[in-house]
Amino acid sequence: MKITGRCYCGSIRYEALGPTLYQANCHCENCRRAIGAQAVAWITVKLDTFKFVGDPTRHHTDTEATRTFCPDCGSSLTYQHPSRETEIDIVTASLDKPEKFAPNLSVYADEKLSWVKCDASN
């Protein structure tokens, strides 16, 4: 299954091959601050099936992760962490067909904002 997506302005595109490894909502403070939302939906795929078309900006965080975003419009695109070196997380909202990848679990639910409702199983 081919998975495609892009940033808001379209100058950075990407593609990957499925299946997804995970489809999750992340509630950690790190993701919330990086994305600017109460939670972030991600899909995870094998890194060796993923490629960018265009050159995103890379930001190395104090948690040793690498986040990518478009240098023109600022759209967040991916997240990688050395503890999962063969995987890459893709922001679900940046997918061409995000409705096909509904989250089926919540991660870091213990860090969720008090007003956010979530079930730890989804």
PAVO-409440 format. One record per atom (N, C-alpha, C): atom name; chain; residue number from 1; z negated, y, x negated. Coordinates in steps of 0.001 Angstrom, whole numbers, plus 500000, padded with zeros to 6 digits. Each point is the difference from the previous one (the first is absolute). Example, Ala and Ser with C-alpha at 12.3 -4.5 7.8 and 13.67 -1.06 7.14 Angstrom:
atom: N	kette: A	nr: 1	z: 492200	y: 494310	x: 486810
atom: CA	kette: A	nr: 1	z: 500000	y: 501190	x: 500890
atom: C	kette: A	nr: 1	z: 500000	y: 501200	x: 499100
atom: N	kette: A	nr: 2	z: 500720	y: 501050	x: 500350
atom: CA	kette: A	nr: 2	z: 499940	y: 501190	x: 499180
atom: C	kette: A	nr: 2	z: 499270	y: 501090	x: 500770
# end
This chain:
atom: N	kette: A	nr: 1	z: 500000	y: 498829	x: 499157
atom: CA	kette: A	nr: 1	z: 500000	y: 501171	x: 500843
atom: C	kette: A	nr: 1	z: 500000	y: 501243	x: 499105
atom: N	kette: A	nr: 2	z: 500971	y: 500877	x: 500199
atom: CA	kette: A	nr: 2	z: 500073	y: 501244	x: 499238
atom: C	kette: A	nr: 2	z: 499164	y: 501073	x: 500699
atom: N	kette: A	nr: 3	z: 499160	y: 500679	x: 499220
atom: CA	kette: A	nr: 3	z: 499141	y: 501075	x: 500496
atom: C	kette: A	nr: 3	z: 500445	y: 501278	x: 499306
atom: N	kette: A	nr: 4	z: 500259	y: 501046	x: 500766
atom: CA	kette: A	nr: 4	z: 500464	y: 501262	x: 499421
atom: C	kette: A	nr: 4	z: 499176	y: 501161	x: 500533
atom: N	kette: A	nr: 5	z: 500026	y: 501093	x: 499244
atom: CA	kette: A	nr: 5	z: 499295	y: 501200	x: 500423
atom: C	kette: A	nr: 5	z: 500366	y: 501180	x: 499132
atom: N	kette: A	nr: 6	z: 499360	y: 501139	x: 500316
atom: CA	kette: A	nr: 6	z: 500316	y: 501226	x: 499274
atom: C	kette: A	nr: 6	z: 498888	y: 501015	x: 500178
atom: N	kette: A	nr: 7	z: 500082	y: 501034	x: 499200
atom: CA	kette: A	nr: 7	z: 499104	y: 501141	x: 500156
atom: C	kette: A	nr: 7	z: 500506	y: 500871	x: 501148
atom: N	kette: A	nr: 8	z: 499256	y: 501028	x: 500332
atom: CA	kette: A	nr: 8	z: 500343	y: 500898	x: 501104
atom: C	kette: A	nr: 8	z: 501363	y: 500662	x: 499815
atom: N	kette: A	nr: 9	z: 500282	y: 500514	x: 498807
atom: CA	kette: A	nr: 9	z: 501258	y: 500721	x: 499780
atom: C	kette: A	nr: 9	z: 501168	y: 499086	x: 499662
atom: N	kette: A	nr: 10	z: 499736	y: 498745	x: 499685
atom: CA	kette: A	nr: 10	z: 501059	y: 499039	x: 499728
atom: C	kette: A	nr: 10	z: 500460	y: 499922	x: 498561
atom: N	kette: A	nr: 11	z: 499403	y: 500766	x: 499091
atom: CA	kette: A	nr: 11	z: 500468	y: 499955	x: 498617
atom: C	kette: A	nr: 11	z: 499493	y: 498773	x: 499242
atom: N	kette: A	nr: 12	z: 498943	y: 499356	x: 500491
atom: CA	kette: A	nr: 12	z: 499512	y: 498758	x: 499399
atom: C	kette: A	nr: 12	z: 500093	y: 498915	x: 501066
atom: N	kette: A	nr: 13	z: 500706	y: 498938	x: 499678
atom: CA	kette: A	nr: 13	z: 500086	y: 498831	x: 500872
atom: C	kette: A	nr: 13	z: 499437	y: 498807	x: 499231
atom: N	kette: A	nr: 14	z: 499723	y: 498946	x: 500713
atom: CA	kette: A	nr: 14	z: 499554	y: 498767	x: 499353
atom: C	kette: A	nr: 14	z: 500446	y: 498822	x: 500848
atom: N	kette: A	nr: 15	z: 499973	y: 498840	x: 499361
atom: CA	kette: A	nr: 15	z: 500262	y: 498763	x: 500718
atom: C	kette: A	nr: 15	z: 499182	y: 498885	x: 499378
atom: N	kette: A	nr: 16	z: 499700	y: 499021	x: 500826
atom: CA	kette: A	nr: 16	z: 499229	y: 498838	x: 499567
atom: C	kette: A	nr: 16	z: 500452	y: 498812	x: 500827
atom: N	kette: A	nr: 17	z: 499615	y: 498835	x: 499545
atom: CA	kette: A	nr: 17	z: 500260	y: 498793	x: 500765
atom: C	kette: A	nr: 17	z: 498675	y: 499466	x: 500518
atom: N	kette: A	nr: 18	z: 499997	y: 499620	x: 501266
atom: CA	kette: A	nr: 18	z: 498813	y: 499418	x: 500597
atom: C	kette: A	nr: 18	z: 499965	y: 498516	x: 499708
atom: N	kette: A	nr: 19	z: 499020	y: 499334	x: 500495
atom: CA	kette: A	nr: 19	z: 499078	y: 500463	x: 501022
atom: C	kette: A	nr: 19	z: 498901	y: 500875	x: 499409
atom: N	kette: A	nr: 20	z: 499291	y: 500676	x: 500888
atom: CA	kette: A	nr: 20	z: 498854	y: 500783	x: 499548
atom: C	kette: A	nr: 20	z: 498857	y: 499053	x: 499660
atom: N	kette: A	nr: 21	z: 499168	y: 500422	x: 499055
atom: CA	kette: A	nr: 21	z: 498789	y: 499252	x: 499666
atom: C	kette: A	nr: 21	z: 498846	y: 500444	x: 500894
atom: N	kette: A	nr: 22	z: 499953	y: 501311	x: 500286
atom: CA	kette: A	nr: 22	z: 498958	y: 500593	x: 500837
atom: C	kette: A	nr: 22	z: 500615	y: 501120	x: 500823
atom: N	kette: A	nr: 23	z: 499393	y: 500257	x: 501150
atom: CA	kette: A	nr: 23	z: 500324	y: 501144	x: 500837
atom: C	kette: A	nr: 23	z: 498648	y: 500528	x: 500453
atom: N	kette: A	nr: 24	z: 499551	y: 501095	x: 499409
atom: CA	kette: A	nr: 24	z: 498612	y: 500425	x: 500190
atom: C	kette: A	nr: 24	z: 499865	y: 501493	x: 500243
atom: N	kette: A	nr: 25	z: 498895	y: 500342	x: 500642
atom: CA	kette: A	nr: 25	z: 499531	y: 501382	x: 500040
atom: C	kette: A	nr: 25	z: 498893	y: 500107	x: 498965
atom: N	kette: A	nr: 26	z: 500116	y: 500942	x: 499087
atom: CA	kette: A	nr: 26	z: 498977	y: 500225	x: 498986
atom: C	kette: A	nr: 26	z: 499172	y: 501212	x: 500398
atom: N	kette: A	nr: 27	z: 498685	y: 499848	x: 499936
atom: CA	kette: A	nr: 27	z: 499077	y: 501065	x: 500382
atom: C	kette: A	nr: 27	z: 499252	y: 500583	x: 498802
atom: N	kette: A	nr: 28	z: 500381	y: 499642	x: 498772
atom: CA	kette: A	nr: 28	z: 499252	y: 500480	x: 498837
atom: C	kette: A	nr: 28	z: 500191	y: 501505	x: 499804
atom: N	kette: A	nr: 29	z: 498996	y: 500623	x: 499425
atom: CA	kette: A	nr: 29	z: 500051	y: 501448	x: 499784
atom: C	kette: A	nr: 29	z: 501162	y: 500382	x: 499084
atom: N	kette: A	nr: 30	z: 500275	y: 499184	x: 498996
atom: CA	kette: A	nr: 30	z: 501088	y: 500277	x: 499071
atom: C	kette: A	nr: 30	z: 501330	y: 500129	x: 500747
atom: N	kette: A	nr: 31	z: 500312	y: 499045	x: 500845
atom: CA	kette: A	nr: 31	z: 501258	y: 500052	x: 500768
atom: C	kette: A	nr: 31	z: 499999	y: 501163	x: 500982
atom: N	kette: A	nr: 32	z: 498890	y: 500196	x: 500683
atom: CA	kette: A	nr: 32	z: 499938	y: 501097	x: 500973
atom: C	kette: A	nr: 32	z: 500302	y: 501331	x: 499338
atom: N	kette: A	nr: 33	z: 499424	y: 500248	x: 498846
atom: CA	kette: A	nr: 33	z: 500226	y: 501278	x: 499313
atom: C	kette: A	nr: 33	z: 501425	y: 500110	x: 499458
atom: N	kette: A	nr: 34	z: 500530	y: 498904	x: 499485
atom: CA	kette: A	nr: 34	z: 501358	y: 500029	x: 499434
atom: C	kette: A	nr: 34	z: 501054	y: 500239	x: 501076
atom: N	kette: A	nr: 35	z: 499787	y: 499440	x: 501174
atom: CA	kette: A	nr: 35	z: 500988	y: 500086	x: 501066
atom: C	kette: A	nr: 35	z: 499705	y: 501154	x: 500956
atom: N	kette: A	nr: 36	z: 498734	y: 500342	x: 500164
atom: CA	kette: A	nr: 36	z: 499627	y: 501061	x: 500927
atom: C	kette: A	nr: 36	z: 499914	y: 499529	x: 501435
atom: N	kette: A	nr: 37	z: 499525	y: 498791	x: 500202
atom: CA	kette: A	nr: 37	z: 499870	y: 499437	x: 501342
atom: C	kette: A	nr: 37	z: 498696	y: 499208	x: 500089
atom: N	kette: A	nr: 38	z: 499596	y: 499676	x: 501221
atom: CA	kette: A	nr: 38	z: 498739	y: 499276	x: 500192
atom: C	kette: A	nr: 38	z: 500082	y: 498550	x: 499523
atom: N	kette: A	nr: 39	z: 501190	y: 499449	x: 499904
atom: CA	kette: A	nr: 39	z: 500243	y: 498658	x: 499477
atom: C	kette: A	nr: 39	z: 501469	y: 499942	x: 499583
atom: N	kette: A	nr: 40	z: 500335	y: 499022	x: 499190
atom: CA	kette: A	nr: 40	z: 501372	y: 499875	x: 499519
atom: C	kette: A	nr: 40	z: 500485	y: 498580	x: 500262
atom: N	kette: A	nr: 41	z: 501127	y: 499882	x: 500683
atom: CA	kette: A	nr: 41	z: 500610	y: 498690	x: 500206
atom: C	kette: A	nr: 41	z: 500884	y: 499685	x: 498790
atom: N	kette: A	nr: 42	z: 499828	y: 498792	x: 499464
atom: CA	kette: A	nr: 42	z: 500751	y: 499528	x: 498850
atom: C	kette: A	nr: 42	z: 500609	y: 498652	x: 500312
atom: N	kette: A	nr: 43	z: 501134	y: 499706	x: 499391
atom: CA	kette: A	nr: 43	z: 500453	y: 498616	x: 499887
atom: C	kette: A	nr: 43	z: 500006	y: 499679	x: 498513
atom: N	kette: A	nr: 44	z: 499811	y: 498757	x: 499679
atom: CA	kette: A	nr: 44	z: 499997	y: 499557	x: 498608
atom: C	kette: A	nr: 44	z: 501097	y: 498964	x: 499821
atom: N	kette: A	nr: 45	z: 500761	y: 500173	x: 498902
atom: CA	kette: A	nr: 45	z: 501058	y: 499053	x: 499647
atom: C	kette: A	nr: 45	z: 499856	y: 499641	x: 498522
atom: N	kette: A	nr: 46	z: 500726	y: 498991	x: 499593
atom: CA	kette: A	nr: 46	z: 500038	y: 499640	x: 498578
atom: C	kette: A	nr: 46	z: 500737	y: 501096	x: 499229
atom: N	kette: A	nr: 47	z: 499423	y: 500434	x: 498890
atom: CA	kette: A	nr: 47	z: 500561	y: 501081	x: 499199
atom: C	kette: A	nr: 47	z: 501407	y: 499681	x: 499509
atom: N	kette: A	nr: 48	z: 500251	y: 498755	x: 499656
atom: CA	kette: A	nr: 48	z: 501323	y: 499669	x: 499455
atom: C	kette: A	nr: 48	z: 501118	y: 500036	x: 501048
atom: N	kette: A	nr: 49	z: 499663	y: 500227	x: 501270
atom: CA	kette: A	nr: 49	z: 501030	y: 500143	x: 501043
atom: C	kette: A	nr: 49	z: 500232	y: 501462	x: 500373
atom: N	kette: A	nr: 50	z: 499269	y: 500906	x: 499371
atom: CA	kette: A	nr: 50	z: 500002	y: 501417	x: 500378
atom: C	kette: A	nr: 50	z: 500783	y: 500837	x: 498997
atom: N	kette: A	nr: 51	z: 500748	y: 501001	x: 500508
atom: CA	kette: A	nr: 51	z: 500632	y: 500956	x: 499088
atom: C	kette: A	nr: 51	z: 500173	y: 501346	x: 500697
atom: N	kette: A	nr: 52	z: 499867	y: 501055	x: 499205
atom: CA	kette: A	nr: 52	z: 500261	y: 501358	x: 500461
atom: C	kette: A	nr: 52	z: 501461	y: 500353	x: 499787
atom: N	kette: A	nr: 53	z: 500540	y: 500831	x: 500875
atom: CA	kette: A	nr: 53	z: 501287	y: 500657	x: 499811
atom: C	kette: A	nr: 53	z: 499646	y: 501479	x: 499942
atom: N	kette: A	nr: 54	z: 499990	y: 500548	x: 498811
atom: CA	kette: A	nr: 54	z: 499467	y: 501336	x: 499757
atom: C	kette: A	nr: 54	z: 498790	y: 499862	x: 499101
atom: N	kette: A	nr: 55	z: 499453	y: 501118	x: 499592
atom: CA	kette: A	nr: 55	z: 498897	y: 499990	x: 499036
atom: C	kette: A	nr: 55	z: 498780	y: 500711	x: 500572
atom: N	kette: A	nr: 56	z: 499042	y: 499238	x: 500557
atom: CA	kette: A	nr: 56	z: 498808	y: 500634	x: 500550
atom: C	kette: A	nr: 56	z: 499075	y: 500491	x: 498886
atom: N	kette: A	nr: 57	z: 499107	y: 500880	x: 500366
atom: CA	kette: A	nr: 57	z: 498952	y: 500431	x: 499081
atom: C	kette: A	nr: 57	z: 498883	y: 498973	x: 500058
atom: N	kette: A	nr: 58	z: 499415	y: 499725	x: 498841
atom: CA	kette: A	nr: 58	z: 498893	y: 499046	x: 499917
atom: C	kette: A	nr: 58	z: 498717	y: 500738	x: 499672
atom: N	kette: A	nr: 59	z: 498958	y: 499649	x: 500747
atom: CA	kette: A	nr: 59	z: 498674	y: 500577	x: 499747
atom: C	kette: A	nr: 59	z: 499047	y: 498856	x: 499690
atom: N	kette: A	nr: 60	z: 499350	y: 500076	x: 498838
atom: CA	kette: A	nr: 60	z: 499038	y: 498983	x: 499582
atom: C	kette: A	nr: 60	z: 498614	y: 500496	x: 500391
atom: N	kette: A	nr: 61	z: 499318	y: 499228	x: 500841
atom: CA	kette: A	nr: 61	z: 498712	y: 500422	x: 500545
atom: C	kette: A	nr: 61	z: 498850	y: 499619	x: 499087
atom: N	kette: A	nr: 62	z: 498827	y: 500544	x: 500309
atom: CA	kette: A	nr: 62	z: 498812	y: 499647	x: 499218
atom: C	kette: A	nr: 62	z: 499526	y: 498579	x: 500302
atom: N	kette: A	nr: 63	z: 500588	y: 499346	x: 500999
atom: CA	kette: A	nr: 63	z: 499675	y: 498609	x: 500300
atom: C	kette: A	nr: 63	z: 501016	y: 499043	x: 499367
atom: N	kette: A	nr: 64	z: 500825	y: 500506	x: 499069
atom: CA	kette: A	nr: 64	z: 501002	y: 499247	x: 499247
atom: C	kette: A	nr: 64	z: 501222	y: 499609	x: 500824
atom: N	kette: A	nr: 65	z: 500117	y: 500536	x: 501204
atom: CA	kette: A	nr: 65	z: 501162	y: 499713	x: 500841
atom: C	kette: A	nr: 65	z: 501130	y: 500968	x: 499659
atom: N	kette: A	nr: 66	z: 501195	y: 499636	x: 500414
atom: CA	kette: A	nr: 66	z: 501149	y: 500884	x: 499898
atom: C	kette: A	nr: 66	z: 500546	y: 500209	x: 501399
atom: N	kette: A	nr: 67	z: 500082	y: 501252	x: 500408
atom: CA	kette: A	nr: 67	z: 500568	y: 500368	x: 501293
atom: C	kette: A	nr: 67	z: 501323	y: 500704	x: 499735
atom: N	kette: A	nr: 68	z: 500986	y: 499757	x: 500856
atom: CA	kette: A	nr: 68	z: 501273	y: 500706	x: 499861
atom: C	kette: A	nr: 68	z: 500223	y: 500874	x: 501218
atom: N	kette: A	nr: 69	z: 500719	y: 501077	x: 499755
atom: CA	kette: A	nr: 69	z: 500355	y: 500922	x: 501076
atom: C	kette: A	nr: 69	z: 501274	y: 500723	x: 499632
atom: N	kette: A	nr: 70	z: 500642	y: 500593	x: 500991
atom: CA	kette: A	nr: 70	z: 501236	y: 500731	x: 499767
atom: C	kette: A	nr: 70	z: 499677	y: 501344	x: 499355
atom: N	kette: A	nr: 71	z: 500683	y: 500348	x: 498896
atom: CA	kette: A	nr: 71	z: 499746	y: 501283	x: 499355
atom: C	kette: A	nr: 71	z: 500523	y: 501187	x: 500813
atom: N	kette: A	nr: 72	z: 500881	y: 499743	x: 500967
atom: CA	kette: A	nr: 72	z: 500566	y: 501085	x: 500800
atom: C	kette: A	nr: 72	z: 499193	y: 500276	x: 501267
atom: N	kette: A	nr: 73	z: 499709	y: 498970	x: 500790
atom: CA	kette: A	nr: 73	z: 499320	y: 500217	x: 501278
atom: C	kette: A	nr: 73	z: 498539	y: 499571	x: 499993
atom: N	kette: A	nr: 74	z: 499567	y: 499264	x: 498981
atom: CA	kette: A	nr: 74	z: 498601	y: 499597	x: 499887
atom: C	kette: A	nr: 74	z: 499612	y: 498739	x: 500740
atom: N	kette: A	nr: 75	z: 500928	y: 499332	x: 500668
atom: CA	kette: A	nr: 75	z: 499674	y: 498786	x: 500750
atom: C	kette: A	nr: 75	z: 499404	y: 498930	x: 499088
atom: N	kette: A	nr: 76	z: 498873	y: 499439	x: 500412
atom: CA	kette: A	nr: 76	z: 499413	y: 498865	x: 499292
atom: C	kette: A	nr: 76	z: 500824	y: 498764	x: 500291
atom: N	kette: A	nr: 77	z: 500214	y: 499183	x: 498972
atom: CA	kette: A	nr: 77	z: 500877	y: 498847	x: 500152
atom: C	kette: A	nr: 77	z: 499334	y: 498668	x: 499664
atom: N	kette: A	nr: 78	z: 499386	y: 499900	x: 498805
atom: CA	kette: A	nr: 78	z: 499464	y: 498702	x: 499587
atom: C	kette: A	nr: 78	z: 498658	y: 500151	x: 499290
atom: N	kette: A	nr: 79	z: 499358	y: 498834	x: 499843
atom: CA	kette: A	nr: 79	z: 498727	y: 499889	x: 499305
atom: C	kette: A	nr: 79	z: 500017	y: 498698	x: 499216
atom: N	kette: A	nr: 80	z: 499587	y: 500070	x: 498742
atom: CA	kette: A	nr: 80	z: 499874	y: 498807	x: 499163
atom: C	kette: A	nr: 80	z: 498666	y: 500050	x: 499275
atom: N	kette: A	nr: 81	z: 499380	y: 498836	x: 499845
atom: CA	kette: A	nr: 81	z: 498743	y: 499915	x: 499250
atom: C	kette: A	nr: 81	z: 500089	y: 498827	x: 499026
atom: N	kette: A	nr: 82	z: 499493	y: 500181	x: 498776
atom: CA	kette: A	nr: 82	z: 500098	y: 498931	x: 499002
atom: C	kette: A	nr: 82	z: 499330	y: 498687	x: 500422
atom: N	kette: A	nr: 83	z: 499058	y: 500049	x: 500925
atom: CA	kette: A	nr: 83	z: 499350	y: 498764	x: 500450
atom: C	kette: A	nr: 83	z: 500943	y: 499131	x: 500840
atom: N	kette: A	nr: 84	z: 501100	y: 500595	x: 500463
atom: CA	kette: A	nr: 84	z: 501020	y: 499274	x: 500764
atom: C	kette: A	nr: 84	z: 501366	y: 500315	x: 499373
atom: N	kette: A	nr: 85	z: 500157	y: 499613	x: 498752
atom: CA	kette: A	nr: 85	z: 501163	y: 500440	x: 499207
atom: C	kette: A	nr: 85	z: 501340	y: 499468	x: 500486
atom: N	kette: A	nr: 86	z: 500019	y: 498981	x: 500831
atom: CA	kette: A	nr: 86	z: 501268	y: 499463	x: 500493
atom: C	kette: A	nr: 86	z: 500346	y: 500499	x: 501405
atom: N	kette: A	nr: 87	z: 499215	y: 500957	x: 500524
atom: CA	kette: A	nr: 87	z: 500184	y: 500504	x: 501357
atom: C	kette: A	nr: 87	z: 500163	y: 501511	x: 500013
atom: N	kette: A	nr: 88	z: 500622	y: 500507	x: 501055
atom: CA	kette: A	nr: 88	z: 500090	y: 501439	x: 500217
atom: C	kette: A	nr: 88	z: 499783	y: 500261	x: 501489
atom: N	kette: A	nr: 89	z: 499219	y: 501026	x: 500297
atom: CA	kette: A	nr: 89	z: 499756	y: 500427	x: 501375
atom: C	kette: A	nr: 89	z: 500964	y: 501130	x: 500323
atom: N	kette: A	nr: 90	z: 500564	y: 499950	x: 501195
atom: CA	kette: A	nr: 90	z: 500950	y: 501010	x: 500461
atom: C	kette: A	nr: 90	z: 499421	y: 500654	x: 501247
atom: N	kette: A	nr: 91	z: 500034	y: 501327	x: 500065
atom: CA	kette: A	nr: 91	z: 499509	y: 500717	x: 501171
atom: C	kette: A	nr: 91	z: 500865	y: 499605	x: 501206
atom: N	kette: A	nr: 92	z: 499391	y: 499403	x: 500997
atom: CA	kette: A	nr: 92	z: 500735	y: 499506	x: 501168
atom: C	kette: A	nr: 92	z: 500790	y: 501108	x: 500693
atom: N	kette: A	nr: 93	z: 499433	y: 501195	x: 500095
atom: CA	kette: A	nr: 93	z: 500686	y: 501099	x: 500682
atom: C	kette: A	nr: 93	z: 501282	y: 500424	x: 499293
atom: N	kette: A	nr: 94	z: 500188	y: 499615	x: 498738
atom: CA	kette: A	nr: 94	z: 501226	y: 500358	x: 499277
atom: C	kette: A	nr: 94	z: 501109	y: 498964	x: 500185
atom: N	kette: A	nr: 95	z: 499717	y: 498910	x: 500667
atom: CA	kette: A	nr: 95	z: 501005	y: 498962	x: 500230
atom: C	kette: A	nr: 95	z: 501062	y: 500488	x: 500979
atom: N	kette: A	nr: 96	z: 501212	y: 499495	x: 499861
atom: CA	kette: A	nr: 96	z: 501052	y: 500321	x: 500962
atom: C	kette: A	nr: 96	z: 499686	y: 499424	x: 501373
atom: N	kette: A	nr: 97	z: 499309	y: 498873	x: 500040
atom: CA	kette: A	nr: 97	z: 499636	y: 499367	x: 501275
atom: C	kette: A	nr: 97	z: 498510	y: 499649	x: 500008
atom: N	kette: A	nr: 98	z: 499132	y: 501020	x: 500010
atom: CA	kette: A	nr: 98	z: 498561	y: 499736	x: 499919
atom: C	kette: A	nr: 98	z: 499450	y: 499197	x: 501174
atom: N	kette: A	nr: 99	z: 500648	y: 500102	x: 501153
atom: CA	kette: A	nr: 99	z: 499501	y: 499286	x: 501174
atom: C	kette: A	nr: 99	z: 500039	y: 498486	x: 499828
atom: N	kette: A	nr: 100	z: 500755	y: 499510	x: 499035
atom: CA	kette: A	nr: 100	z: 500077	y: 498562	x: 499736
atom: C	kette: A	nr: 100	z: 498845	y: 499491	x: 499143
atom: N	kette: A	nr: 101	z: 499144	y: 500912	x: 499529
atom: CA	kette: A	nr: 101	z: 498968	y: 499623	x: 499034
atom: C	kette: A	nr: 101	z: 498615	y: 500491	x: 500427
atom: N	kette: A	nr: 102	z: 499593	y: 499671	x: 501202
atom: CA	kette: A	nr: 102	z: 498689	y: 500416	x: 500498
atom: C	kette: A	nr: 102	z: 498886	y: 499411	x: 499127
atom: N	kette: A	nr: 103	z: 498991	y: 500805	x: 499676
atom: CA	kette: A	nr: 103	z: 498863	y: 499468	x: 499244
atom: C	kette: A	nr: 103	z: 499332	y: 498867	x: 500785
atom: N	kette: A	nr: 104	z: 499559	y: 498979	x: 499266
atom: CA	kette: A	nr: 104	z: 499280	y: 498913	x: 500643
atom: C	kette: A	nr: 104	z: 498621	y: 499773	x: 499385
atom: N	kette: A	nr: 105	z: 499585	y: 500933	x: 499134
atom: CA	kette: A	nr: 105	z: 498642	y: 499988	x: 499475
atom: C	kette: A	nr: 105	z: 499618	y: 501397	x: 499542
atom: N	kette: A	nr: 106	z: 498695	y: 500219	x: 499917
atom: CA	kette: A	nr: 106	z: 499465	y: 501250	x: 499464
atom: C	kette: A	nr: 106	z: 499304	y: 499685	x: 498687
atom: N	kette: A	nr: 107	z: 500217	y: 500849	x: 498995
atom: CA	kette: A	nr: 107	z: 499321	y: 499832	x: 498716
atom: C	kette: A	nr: 107	z: 499124	y: 501223	x: 499741
atom: N	kette: A	nr: 108	z: 498918	y: 499773	x: 499288
atom: CA	kette: A	nr: 108	z: 498997	y: 501034	x: 499720
atom: C	kette: A	nr: 108	z: 499506	y: 500653	x: 501295
atom: N	kette: A	nr: 109	z: 499827	y: 499172	x: 501031
atom: CA	kette: A	nr: 109	z: 499514	y: 500515	x: 501279
atom: C	kette: A	nr: 109	z: 498606	y: 500614	x: 499866
atom: N	kette: A	nr: 110	z: 499242	y: 499556	x: 498995
atom: CA	kette: A	nr: 110	z: 498670	y: 500577	x: 499774
atom: C	kette: A	nr: 110	z: 500071	y: 501460	x: 499550
atom: N	kette: A	nr: 111	z: 501179	y: 500473	x: 499569
atom: CA	kette: A	nr: 111	z: 500171	y: 501392	x: 499581
atom: C	kette: A	nr: 111	z: 500666	y: 500858	x: 501070
atom: N	kette: A	nr: 112	z: 500263	y: 499427	x: 501153
atom: CA	kette: A	nr: 112	z: 500701	y: 500757	x: 501043
atom: C	kette: A	nr: 112	z: 499163	y: 501185	x: 500455
atom: N	kette: A	nr: 113	z: 500691	y: 501016	x: 500469
atom: CA	kette: A	nr: 113	z: 499324	y: 501151	x: 500578
atom: C	kette: A	nr: 113	z: 499279	y: 499562	x: 501269
atom: N	kette: A	nr: 114	z: 498860	y: 500606	x: 500277
atom: CA	kette: A	nr: 114	z: 499161	y: 499547	x: 501114
atom: C	kette: A	nr: 114	z: 500706	y: 500069	x: 501351
atom: N	kette: A	nr: 115	z: 500956	y: 500891	x: 500156
atom: CA	kette: A	nr: 115	z: 500680	y: 500147	x: 501285
atom: C	kette: A	nr: 115	z: 501243	y: 499138	x: 500149
atom: N	kette: A	nr: 116	z: 500326	y: 499219	x: 498969
atom: CA	kette: A	nr: 116	z: 501156	y: 499115	x: 500056
atom: C	kette: A	nr: 116	z: 499550	y: 498643	x: 500542
atom: N	kette: A	nr: 117	z: 500724	y: 499514	x: 500994
atom: CA	kette: A	nr: 117	z: 499709	y: 498683	x: 500568
atom: C	kette: A	nr: 117	z: 500916	y: 498981	x: 499322
atom: N	kette: A	nr: 118	z: 499401	y: 498926	x: 499512
atom: CA	kette: A	nr: 118	z: 500812	y: 498916	x: 499447
atom: C	kette: A	nr: 118	z: 499219	y: 498720	x: 500092
atom: N	kette: A	nr: 119	z: 500738	y: 498937	x: 500062
atom: CA	kette: A	nr: 119	z: 499445	y: 498660	x: 499982
atom: C	kette: A	nr: 119	z: 500316	y: 499458	x: 498610
atom: N	kette: A	nr: 120	z: 499010	y: 499510	x: 499302
atom: CA	kette: A	nr: 120	z: 500203	y: 499523	x: 498628
atom: C	kette: A	nr: 120	z: 501047	y: 498895	x: 499922
atom: N	kette: A	nr: 121	z: 500317	y: 499365	x: 501124
atom: CA	kette: A	nr: 121	z: 501015	y: 498946	x: 499974
atom: C	kette: A	nr: 121	z: 501404	y: 500528	x: 500217
atom: N	kette: A	nr: 122	z: 500136	y: 501308	x: 500330
atom: CA	kette: A	nr: 122	z: 501364	y: 500522	x: 500147
atom: C	kette: A	nr: 122	z: 500082	y: 501393	x: 499532
# end
